[in-house]
């Protein structure tokens, strides 16, 4: 699958992030709870160095809760502070704030001992496109400040946002990397909406995603699309489901593009069910 998206503003953002890192106390990295490893940018990891990190598995309301629990355990075993969150419903946000304050407590105490005035903890919020960075910032601030949308690439420049509380947040554009990894990772990113649909072979991605769900979440797929035979190939599943949904062209042929668009919308919106497309290594 030939899927890559690394426009000029992403390369520029990586350069700017390197400069801004010296201004922040810690970093919150957002990933998609449905695909935690596929949605982590290795270029960002290289930039961070020893800067303290909180990994937020965002959109946890869309992910399989059992899989998310295993991911949290696995990351903590790797020495990574990981927190599951739903930024829209504001679950997990208080834990994030408390963790930010705990990580930087020594700095605050040292500043007070030297007679300095308190300043908010400065936090860079970074991650790949469409992992809910702006929604997380709005949730942490308790009001809508950062622009949000159900598609990648909305935030286009770095900007400081005052929460009105104990945090000062640096919002950043979502950044992918030039080579997106193996075929499964590319499929995960495409299926969950991290890459603009106009750049994707949407029908191919839908066929591959349906085949993956037929193996990993057969009951959810069968129930949602009223399918009889899950032993088919990906393209056959797409045809079968498209016909069931009435996505037909003149002459009775299935409008595969129309159904593919519908399927991806339902998958991303959680209408098929709570689905995780990755499990921890050796799980």
VOFI-500700 format. One record per residue (C-alpha): x, y, z; residue in one letter. Coordinates in steps of 0.5 Angstrom, whole numbers, plus 500, padded with zeros to 3 digits. Example, Ala and Ser with C-alpha at 12.3 -4.5 7.8 and 13.67 -1.06 7.14 Angstrom:
# residues 2
525491516A 527498514S 
END
This chain:
# residues 283
500500500X 503507498X 501511503X 505517506X 504524508X 509529510X 508536507X 513542508X 509544514X 511538518X 518538517X 518546519X 514544525X 519538527X 525544527X 521549531X 519543536X 527542537X 527550539X 521550543X 523544547X 528548551X 522553554X 518547556X 518543563X 515537560X 512534554X 505531553X 505526547X 498524545X 497517541X 490514539X 488509544X 486504538X 493504535X 498506540X 505504537X 503506530X 501513532X 507515535X 512519531X 519516532X 522523530X 519526536X 522521540X 529523538X 528530539X 525529546X 532527549X 531526557X 525531557X 520528562X 514525558X 507523559X 504519554X 496520553X 492514550X 487519547X 480517544X 480511549X 472511549X 473509542X 478503543X 477496546X 478497554X 481491555X 486492550X 487499553X 488496560X 494492557X 497498553X 497502560X 501496563X 506495558X 508502557X 509503565X 513496564X 517500559X 518506564X 513510560X 508514564X 502512560X 494515562X 488513558X 484519556X 477521553X 478529552X 471530549X 468527556X 474529560X 476523563X 483522565X 484529565X 485530572X 490525572X 494528567X 494535571X 496531577X 502528574X 504534570X 505537577X 508531581X 513531575X 515538576X 514539584X 522539585X 522545580X 517549583X 520547590X 527549588X 524556585X 520557592X 526556596X 530561592X 524566593X 522566585X 515567584X 510561582X 509560574X 505555571X 508549569X 510549561X 507543557X 508542550X 503538547X 505534541X 503528537X 501525530X 495528526X 488527529X 490524536X 486529539X 491534541X 487540541X 481537544X 486535550X 488542550X 481545551X 479539556X 485541560X 483549560X 476547561X 474551555X 474551547X 481555545X 484550540X 480549534X 478542533X 475538527X 474531525X 480531520X 488531520X 492537519X 487543522X 493546527X 498549523X 503553527X 505552534X 502557539X 502558547X 495557551X 494559558X 489554561X 488559567X 490554572X 497551573X 499549566X 501553560X 500549554X 504549547X 499547542X 503544536X 501541529X 500534528X 507531525X 508524521X 514522519X 517521512X 517513512X 511511516X 513504517X 510497515X 504495512X 500494518X 502501521X 500504515X 493501515X 492503522X 494510521X 489510514X 484507517X 483511524X 484518520X 491520521X 492521514X 487525509X 483521505X 484524499X 491522499X 489514500X 486508496X 480508500X 477502497X 483498498X 484501506X 477499507X 477492504X 484491508X 480494515X 474489514X 478483513X 482485519X 476486523X 473479520X 479476524X 479480530X 472483532X 468478527X 461479532X 462486531X 463486524X 457481522X 452485527X 453492524X 453490517X 449484517X 454479514X 453472512X 460470510X 466473514X 471468510X 471472504X 477476502X 477483503X 474486497X 469480497X 467483504X 466490501X 462488496X 457484500X 457489506X 456495500X 450491497X 447490504X 447497505X 444499499X 450502496X 448501489X 450504482X 445503476X 445496474X 445493481X 453494481X 456496488X 458503489X 464501493X 467508493X 461510497X 461504501X 468505503X 467512505X 461510509X 465504513X 471509515X 466514517X 463509522X 469505524X 473512526X 466514530X 466508534X 459506531X 462499529X 464498536X 470499541X 475497537X 483496538X 487495532X 494493536X 495489542X 502490546X 508486543X 508479545X 501480548X 
END
